[in-house]
Amino acid sequence: AIKQLLNKRDDHGQLVIDLVLVILDGGSRDLGTPLRLINDIVIPQLGDEAEKRLIVAVNQADVALKGPESWNYSDNLPTDKAKAFLEKQQNSIARRIHKATQINVKTLYFVAGYSDGVNRQRPYNLSKLLYTIVEILPNNKRVMLANRTISNDADNWKDNDASDYNKKTTLSLWEAIVETTLQGASIGSDIGSIFGKPGEILGKVVGSVAGLFFGGLRYTFGF
C-alpha cells in the first residue's frame, strides 16, 4: 500500500504525494524503530528521488534534553547545552540514514507548540520547517499550501534558529503565486490573511482555489 501511494501519479503524470515528512519524537530515546522504517520502507520506495522528497523532523525539541538546561522557556529557544545536543542528534540521524541508504536527507528539529487554554508553548523553528517543505513542493502545491494551511497567528512563526525563514518562504510562495496565476490557476481571496492587502486584492481578482487541504499539515501549522 505504501509503495503504491508513494509512486501514484495523477492523470497528468505528476506525483500525487510530493513529499514525505517523517516526524520523530524528540523526547524518545528509541530512534531505532522509526529509522528502520525510513531506511527499509520509505527510502527504497522513493528511490532516486528520496533526497528531493523526504524530510525528517524531530518534534518536541524542548524536551529532547532532560534536566534544568533543556530549554530557555522565557525566550523560547534552546539553551546552549540543549542546542549542542539537538544538533548532535540531528546530525546522528542524518549519518545513520546515509550509512544505511547512501541518501542525504533533510533533517531539522522544531517545537510544534501547544495551548491548553491556560498555558501556552509557542512553536519554535516552525518557519524553518515550513520553508523546507515549501522548497520541495511544486509551485501549484505551494499556492494551495499558502491558501489553506498556514496559520495567520504571528506567534507561530516568531521563534526560529535564524531570522530569514519567513522572508525566504514568502518569496518562494509569491514566486509560485505569480507563476501559477500566469498559467491560469485560481487563488482564493483569503490569501490576503497571509500576505496582506496586495495578496487579498490579487486573490479577489484571480478567483478562489479548489477545495484542497492537507490535514496533517493544517494541524502542524496551527489550524
Secondary structure by P-SEA (a helix, b strand, c coil): caaaaaacccccccccccbbbbbbccccccaaaaaaaaaccccccccccccccbbbbbcccccccccccccccccccccaaaaaaaaaaaaaaaaaaaaaccbbbbbbbbbcccccccbbbbbcaaaaaaaaaaaaccaaaaaaaaacccccccccccccccccaaaaaaaaaaaaaaaaaaabbbbcccccccccaaaaaaaaaaccccccccaaaaaaacc
